[in-house]
């Protein structure tokens, strides 16, 4: 049916609309062809016993073919086709010889044209078409054939004109109702998405406020106190070591504040600018920071490095940062080796550092930093492995990130 085809094609793009239009056209041609065959066969069978002149019979048959073929025309001509169907049926009644029963001329065409007029035309054109159809059916009964009782004439007008016209109007109303329900559903879904987006934004803003109020103040205080202590610790035999340590604390607190501001910008929904998330290009600054606190760290790169997607670049930087932090906290000897190996389809990050005695004694202690590394690798379908070296004196962490071969 037309309403189903239009509903299936709405909102699917120009190509889909063209497909639906073609389907409607093919269906209209099929309906017109079937109607034409039925009306022509009925005319040929039921007029064989009437004394229509041969020329008139062929003329009537040609008129039936023309008006039934008009059912395949564009929907906006439905009113014209209905009037043409009425003209044929009234002409057949007027030209009917004798007083016998009326022959079946284009009864199926009248039904289909009444349906099309109700389904495709606007209110007033549809009403005028209905009046013409009803008047034609009444005129056919009055002008041709034996006398018929008025109630039978009224019944024919209702059955052949009003009923299919009402079915067409119902189809149009149903189609409009379904379209309204679909639009309402789309609006409700859009409003729900907007409400969810607003709720997420509000929650992120709330988290950002909490981070700013609870964490940033403390980190700022750490930096201020470290700076003051560094300025005062300028004398004494341990002054150089103490100054270096306080400088490292001050530098780390500033770096933490910078990262915190970046996260706050992300939570507030602000676009990233110059202070975007750090990536592999920021590894020299990271190495300077950990060396300032006494960790002799070195990063070597193997293979041909290529630009990484921003999110992956940030993740790899954070993994290296966590590896160096673990080496600083749990390692021994103040040494850490990090290797970046680029292959055609993967990037492998390997870190190794000597293990402290107490760490070797507690192999089952929680590895929260390693859990964070594993989580970042999992986000990119990567793999993680870690554990002590065969001799038990070093800790080795390996993370592999798959790369797009293209």
Secondary structure in CASP SS format (residue, H / E / C, confidence):
PFRMAT SS
TARGET T0000
AUTHOR 0000-0000-0000
METHOD secondary structure of the structure
MODEL  1
X C 1.00
X H 1.00
X H 1.00
X H 1.00
X H 1.00
X H 1.00
X H 1.00
X H 1.00
X H 1.00
X C 1.00
X C 1.00
X C 1.00
X C 1.00
X H 1.00
X H 1.00
X H 1.00
X H 1.00
X H 1.00
X H 1.00
X H 1.00
X H 1.00
X H 1.00
X H 1.00
X H 1.00
X H 1.00
X H 1.00
X H 1.00
X H 1.00
X H 1.00
X H 1.00
X H 1.00
X H 1.00
X H 1.00
X H 1.00
X H 1.00
X H 1.00
X H 1.00
X H 1.00
X H 1.00
X H 1.00
X H 1.00
X H 1.00
X H 1.00
X H 1.00
X H 1.00
X H 1.00
X C 1.00
X C 1.00
X C 1.00
X C 1.00
X C 1.00
X C 1.00
X C 1.00
X H 1.00
X H 1.00
X H 1.00
X H 1.00
X H 1.00
X H 1.00
X H 1.00
X H 1.00
X H 1.00
X H 1.00
X H 1.00
X H 1.00
X H 1.00
X H 1.00
X H 1.00
X H 1.00
X H 1.00
X H 1.00
X H 1.00
X C 1.00
X C 1.00
X H 1.00
X H 1.00
X H 1.00
X H 1.00
X H 1.00
X H 1.00
X H 1.00
X H 1.00
X H 1.00
X H 1.00
X H 1.00
X H 1.00
X H 1.00
X H 1.00
X H 1.00
X H 1.00
X H 1.00
X H 1.00
X H 1.00
X H 1.00
X C 1.00
X C 1.00
X C 1.00
X C 1.00
X C 1.00
X C 1.00
X C 1.00
X C 1.00
X C 1.00
X C 1.00
X C 1.00
X C 1.00
X H 1.00
X H 1.00
X H 1.00
X H 1.00
X H 1.00
X H 1.00
X H 1.00
X H 1.00
X H 1.00
X H 1.00
X H 1.00
X H 1.00
X H 1.00
X H 1.00
X C 1.00
X C 1.00
X H 1.00
X H 1.00
X H 1.00
X H 1.00
X H 1.00
X H 1.00
X H 1.00
X H 1.00
X H 1.00
X H 1.00
X H 1.00
X H 1.00
X H 1.00
X H 1.00
X H 1.00
X H 1.00
X H 1.00
X H 1.00
X H 1.00
X H 1.00
X H 1.00
X C 1.00
X C 1.00
X C 1.00
X C 1.00
X C 1.00
X C 1.00
X H 1.00
X H 1.00
X H 1.00
X H 1.00
X H 1.00
X H 1.00
X H 1.00
X H 1.00
X H 1.00
X H 1.00
X H 1.00
X H 1.00
X H 1.00
X H 1.00
X H 1.00
X H 1.00
X H 1.00
X H 1.00
X H 1.00
X H 1.00
X H 1.00
X H 1.00
X H 1.00
X H 1.00
X H 1.00
X H 1.00
X H 1.00
X H 1.00
X H 1.00
X H 1.00
X H 1.00
X H 1.00
X H 1.00
X H 1.00
X H 1.00
X H 1.00
X H 1.00
X H 1.00
X H 1.00
X H 1.00
X H 1.00
X H 1.00
X H 1.00
X H 1.00
X H 1.00
X H 1.00
X H 1.00
X H 1.00
X H 1.00
X H 1.00
X H 1.00
X H 1.00
X H 1.00
X H 1.00
X H 1.00
X H 1.00
X H 1.00
X H 1.00
X H 1.00
X H 1.00
X H 1.00
X H 1.00
X H 1.00
X H 1.00
X H 1.00
X H 1.00
X H 1.00
X H 1.00
X H 1.00
X H 1.00
X H 1.00
X H 1.00
X H 1.00
X H 1.00
X H 1.00
X H 1.00
X H 1.00
X H 1.00
X H 1.00
X H 1.00
X H 1.00
X H 1.00
X H 1.00
X C 1.00
X C 1.00
X C 1.00
X C 1.00
X C 1.00
X C 1.00
X H 1.00
X H 1.00
X H 1.00
X H 1.00
X H 1.00
X H 1.00
X H 1.00
X H 1.00
X H 1.00
X H 1.00
X H 1.00
X H 1.00
X H 1.00
X H 1.00
X H 1.00
X H 1.00
X H 1.00
X H 1.00
X H 1.00
X H 1.00
X H 1.00
X H 1.00
X H 1.00
X H 1.00
X H 1.00
X H 1.00
X H 1.00
X H 1.00
X H 1.00
X C 1.00
X C 1.00
X C 1.00
X C 1.00
X C 1.00
X C 1.00
X C 1.00
X C 1.00
X C 1.00
X C 1.00
X C 1.00
X C 1.00
X H 1.00
X H 1.00
X H 1.00
X H 1.00
X H 1.00
X H 1.00
X H 1.00
X H 1.00
X H 1.00
X H 1.00
X H 1.00
X H 1.00
X H 1.00
X C 1.00
X C 1.00
X C 1.00
X E 1.00
X E 1.00
X E 1.00
X E 1.00
X E 1.00
X E 1.00
X E 1.00
X C 1.00
X C 1.00
X C 1.00
X C 1.00
X C 1.00
X C 1.00
X C 1.00
X H 1.00
X H 1.00
X H 1.00
X H 1.00
X H 1.00
X H 1.00
X H 1.00
X H 1.00
X H 1.00
X H 1.00
X H 1.00
X H 1.00
X H 1.00
X H 1.00
X H 1.00
X H 1.00
X H 1.00
X H 1.00
X H 1.00
X H 1.00
X H 1.00
X E 1.00
X C 1.00
X C 1.00
X C 1.00
X E 1.00
X E 1.00
X E 1.00
X E 1.00
X E 1.00
X E 1.00
X E 1.00
X E 1.00
X C 1.00
X C 1.00
X C 1.00
X E 1.00
X E 1.00
X E 1.00
X E 1.00
X E 1.00
X E 1.00
X E 1.00
X E 1.00
X E 1.00
X E 1.00
X C 1.00
X H 1.00
X H 1.00
X H 1.00
X H 1.00
X H 1.00
X C 1.00
X C 1.00
X C 1.00
X C 1.00
X C 1.00
X C 1.00
X H 1.00
X H 1.00
X H 1.00
X H 1.00
X H 1.00
X H 1.00
X H 1.00
X H 1.00
X H 1.00
X H 1.00
X H 1.00
X H 1.00
X C 1.00
X C 1.00
X C 1.00
X E 1.00
X E 1.00
X E 1.00
X E 1.00
X E 1.00
X E 1.00
X C 1.00
X C 1.00
X C 1.00
X C 1.00
X C 1.00
X E 1.00
X E 1.00
X E 1.00
X E 1.00
X E 1.00
X E 1.00
X E 1.00
X E 1.00
X E 1.00
X C 1.00
X C 1.00
X C 1.00
X C 1.00
END
